[in-house]
Amino acid sequence: MKIISACLCGINCKYNGGNNLVPALKELAEKENALLVCPETMGGLPVPRSACEIKGGTGLDVIAGHARVTDTEGCDLTDYFLAGAYEVLTMAKKAGIDSAILKSRSPSCGAGKIYDGSFKSRLIDGDGVTSALLKLHDIQVITEADI
């Protein structure tokens, strides 16, 4: 069993109210009875919501308390991102999940590359908050871009 970002399976939970449907991942989710997650909504954020990025580092830095997740208006939404990440981790552990396919470049789900916090579409090396937390607990994380 896997975890897959809900937006990749056509669920309208993306920040702008849309989704990032990848038909092959929707089929995989149905075939494998995957757990679909949206850490941002699971943490209490609404749909739609303002775009967010990590300021001052990566998801690991957010977990360590050295960076924050802010939206385009400068509001600090870090607690929502952490709450959602820990909820996903709890689900993964209960279900015995050891791998996840998450949305690339997301401040929650990005793995390997995320936006730099400037809201200027600049990428840096690093993981989103949920991806970083899952990796810390030996859960393999890839994105739809890796498939």
C-alpha positions as CSV (number, residue, x, y, z in Angstrom):
1,M,0.0,0.0,0.0
2,K,1.1,3.5,-0.8
3,I,0.3,7.1,0.1
4,I,-0.5,9.3,-2.9
5,S,-1.2,13.0,-3.0
6,A,-4.9,13.4,-3.4
7,C,-4.5,16.2,-6.0
8,L,-2.6,13.8,-8.2
9,C,-5.7,11.6,-8.2
10,G,-8.1,14.4,-9.3
11,I,-9.3,15.6,-5.9
12,N,-9.8,19.3,-5.9
13,C,-7.6,20.1,-2.9
14,K,-4.9,22.2,-4.6
15,Y,-4.4,25.7,-3.2
16,N,-6.3,27.3,-6.1
17,G,-9.2,24.9,-5.8
18,G,-8.1,22.6,-8.7
19,N,-6.2,19.4,-8.9
20,N,-3.1,18.0,-10.6
21,L,-4.6,14.8,-12.1
22,V,-2.2,12.2,-13.4
23,P,-4.5,9.5,-14.8
24,A,-1.9,6.7,-14.3
25,L,-1.7,7.6,-10.6
26,K,-5.4,7.6,-10.2
27,E,-5.5,4.1,-11.7
28,L,-2.7,3.0,-9.4
29,A,-4.4,4.4,-6.4
30,E,-7.6,2.5,-7.2
31,K,-5.7,-0.7,-8.0
32,E,-3.6,-0.7,-4.8
33,N,-6.2,0.9,-2.5
34,A,-3.7,3.7,-1.8
35,L,-4.3,6.2,1.0
36,L,-5.0,9.6,-0.6
37,V,-3.7,12.6,1.4
38,C,-3.6,16.3,1.3
39,P,-1.4,17.4,4.2
40,E,-2.5,21.1,3.9
41,T,-6.2,20.4,4.2
42,M,-5.5,17.7,6.8
43,G,-3.7,20.3,8.8
44,G,-6.8,22.6,8.7
45,L,-6.3,24.8,5.7
46,P,-9.3,25.6,3.4
47,V,-9.7,25.1,-0.3
48,P,-9.0,27.5,-2.0
49,R,-6.2,29.1,-0.1
50,S,-3.3,31.4,-0.8
51,A,-0.2,29.9,-2.3
52,C,2.5,29.1,0.2
53,E,6.2,28.6,0.2
54,I,8.9,27.8,2.8
55,K,10.9,30.9,3.9
56,G,14.3,30.5,5.3
57,G,15.0,26.9,4.4
58,T,13.4,23.5,3.6
59,G,10.9,21.2,5.2
60,L,13.6,19.8,7.5
61,D,14.3,23.4,8.7
62,V,10.5,23.9,9.4
63,I,10.4,20.7,11.5
64,A,13.5,21.9,13.4
65,G,11.9,25.3,14.0
66,H,14.4,27.2,11.9
67,A,12.1,28.1,8.9
68,R,8.5,29.1,8.4
69,V,5.8,28.5,5.8
70,T,4.1,31.7,4.7
71,D,1.5,32.6,2.1
72,T,1.6,35.3,-0.5
73,E,0.3,37.9,2.1
74,G,3.0,37.0,4.5
75,C,0.8,35.1,7.0
76,D,2.6,32.4,8.9
77,L,0.9,29.0,8.3
78,T,3.6,26.8,9.6
79,D,1.4,25.2,12.3
80,Y,-1.0,24.0,9.7
81,F,1.7,22.4,7.6
82,L,3.2,20.7,10.6
83,A,-0.2,19.4,11.8
84,G,-0.9,18.0,8.4
85,A,2.5,16.4,8.1
86,Y,2.2,14.7,11.4
87,E,-1.4,13.5,10.5
88,V,0.0,11.9,7.3
89,L,2.8,10.3,9.3
90,T,0.3,8.8,11.8
91,M,-1.8,7.4,9.0
92,A,1.3,5.9,7.3
93,K,2.5,4.3,10.5
94,K,-0.9,2.8,11.3
95,A,-1.2,1.3,7.8
96,G,2.4,0.1,7.6
97,I,3.1,2.2,4.6
98,D,6.7,2.5,3.4
99,S,6.4,4.6,0.3
100,A,4.6,7.7,-1.0
101,I,4.1,9.5,-4.3
102,L,3.6,13.2,-3.6
103,K,3.2,16.4,-5.6
104,S,6.5,17.8,-6.8
105,R,7.7,21.3,-5.7
106,S,4.9,21.6,-3.0
107,P,5.8,23.2,0.4
108,S,4.2,20.1,1.9
109,C,4.8,17.3,-0.6
110,G,7.8,18.4,-2.7
111,A,10.7,15.9,-2.7
112,G,14.1,16.9,-3.9
113,K,13.1,20.4,-5.1
114,I,10.9,23.1,-3.6
115,Y,10.3,26.8,-4.2
116,D,12.6,29.1,-2.4
117,G,10.1,31.3,-0.5
118,S,10.4,34.3,-2.8
119,F,7.2,33.5,-4.8
120,K,9.2,34.0,-8.0
121,S,9.2,30.3,-9.2
122,R,12.8,29.7,-8.1
123,L,13.6,26.2,-7.1
124,I,16.1,25.0,-4.4
125,D,17.2,21.6,-3.3
126,G,15.1,20.3,-0.5
127,D,11.9,18.7,0.6
128,G,8.5,20.0,1.7
129,V,7.4,19.6,5.3
130,T,5.5,16.3,4.9
131,S,8.1,14.7,2.6
132,A,10.9,15.6,5.0
133,L,9.0,14.1,8.0
134,L,8.1,10.9,6.1
135,K,11.8,10.5,5.1
136,L,12.9,11.0,8.7
137,H,10.7,8.0,9.5
138,D,12.2,5.8,6.7
139,I,9.3,6.2,4.3
140,Q,10.5,6.5,0.7
141,V,9.1,9.6,-1.1
142,I,9.0,10.2,-4.8
143,T,7.0,12.7,-6.9
144,E,5.0,12.3,-10.0
145,A,7.9,13.9,-11.8
146,D,10.0,10.8,-10.9
147,I,7.7,8.4,-12.6
